[in-house]
Amino acid sequence: MQEETSTAVAAGPRTKPPFRADHVGSLLRPAHLLQAREDRAQGRIDDAELRGIEDEAIREIVRKQGEVGLQSATDGEFRRSSWHMDFIYQLDGITKEAGHIAVKFHRPDGEIEFTPAALHVDGKLGVSKTIFGDDFAFLREQVTAAVPKLTIPSPSMVHYRGGKAAVDPAVYPSLDEFWVDLVAAYREEVRRLGEAGCTYLQFDDTSLAYMNDPHQREYIASIGGDAEHQHVEYIHHINEALAARPEGMSLTTHMCRGNFRSAWAAEGGYDFVAEALFNELQVDGFFMEWDDERSGGFEPLRLLPKGPKQVVLGLVTTKRGELESKDELKRRIEAAARYAPLEQLCLSPQCGFSSTFEGNDLTHDEQWAKLELIVETAREVWS
């Protein structure tokens, strides 16, 4: 392990996000909540009844997070169908349209192919109301000792879903104009969330991990992007969106290679993006997946600058129910610490447990066992 430098923080428990034991955000939806969503879709209950059922489910999930010892608490993304589109469709100037690009996700037992709904930028981008503002206010009321955490998709995801073809040229003749307004909308959203008391905000950004995969870089080129430098542009715009973030707000980003019904979409280590990611992206922590061989090795951690930035090692998979060995987790943390100081590392699942409402292929008991394992392992490693 590397020696502590004068700019490093102590290799003990953390009192601000990200925490030594943390989690990405989404949690498996209980069966009665899934039924309630179906009942609402069929008109058997109204919006108020659905929200009441969601409220009770969130109260229970916040309590459970506290019981397992997590220092952060989310609402499990229980009010969403999708980790990102539920947010993106609430931005001014964006409409939902039928999808036209089939996405392939991979599983050990075969492939899943589906065509998700798409977006179209047909008006000026903005944020008329605080997106997820009421949801965060409710979460904040439920927590006691934990820090309430809100997850939203990064601005990169608005572009990555369709590129220039998804932007009406009559509204934005150039992508530069598109980015100016998109970044301004995000800056306003972050400001409003800060006013609402949000001190732990996470930008979820699969694109920054996807671009390590040459096949995904081919996709970037196909939608008119600069495949070799797109990640640098995304990092630049994320920084612009965070330039005026409120004092006291911790900001992290999560980067995985796809998480849909226990399937994944991209592969490859973080080598392609690591240097720009670690050195230029102005966040406090990076949630990164390293749960299997398709995620590559820990070598990119050598590019993490000494200082306060944390890398949250996603070593515990959310794609399978089998529980990892605590000893193996400790060995892998030690292996990661050969490339970055232990005081700059934390532990989490590799992704959320339910990035979409369907969830991954594991049980609720298996989900909680994994979170308990993460808390116990972190206490022993960073005691």
Buried (B, 14 or more C-beta within 10 A) or exposed (E): BBEBEEEBBEBEEBEBBBBBBBBBBBBBBBEEBBBBBEBBEEEEBEEEEBBEBBBEBBBBBBEBBBEBBBBBBBBBBBBBEBBBBBBBBBBEBBEEEEBEEEBEBBBEEEEBEEEBEBBBBBBEBBBEEBBBBEBBBBBBEBBEEBBBBBBBBBBBBBBBBBBBEBBBEEBBEEBEBBBBBBBBBBBBBBBBBBEBEBBBBBBBBBBBBBBBBEEBBEBBBEBEBEBEEBBBBBBBBBBBBBEEBBEEBBBBBBBBBBBBBBBBBBBBBBEBBBBBBBEEBEBBBBBBBBBBEBBBBBBBBEBBEBEEBBBBBBBBBBBBBEEBEBEEBBEBBEBBBEBBBBBBBBBBBBBBBBBBBBBBBBEBEBBBBBBBBBBBBBEEBBE
